[in-house]
Amino acid sequence: MDKRVQFDFEIEFTNGGGLQGQDFRLDIDEDTISDEDLADYIVEDMRLLMVGTVKILNKKIIHEKHKRMKSEE
């Protein structure tokens, strides 16, 4: 079974405002992922700009089939 990370997040933008997500899930290849790497992944994958702080909360690894098709490199 594949691994996914389930977590909540809070993003604050430097120009004001913010974004929150609850029970968000992402496919991962490893057994773990750091909060810093996860924050970087969210910002990059969502193409967010002017990001201030990113908080990762309630993170847990779950065993579930990957949902996203892997891109060929």
Summary of the structure (lengths in Angstrom):
residues: 73
radius of gyration: 12.9
end to end distance: 23.1
largest distance: 41.2
contacts: 162
relative contact order: 0.38
helix: 15%
strand: 48%
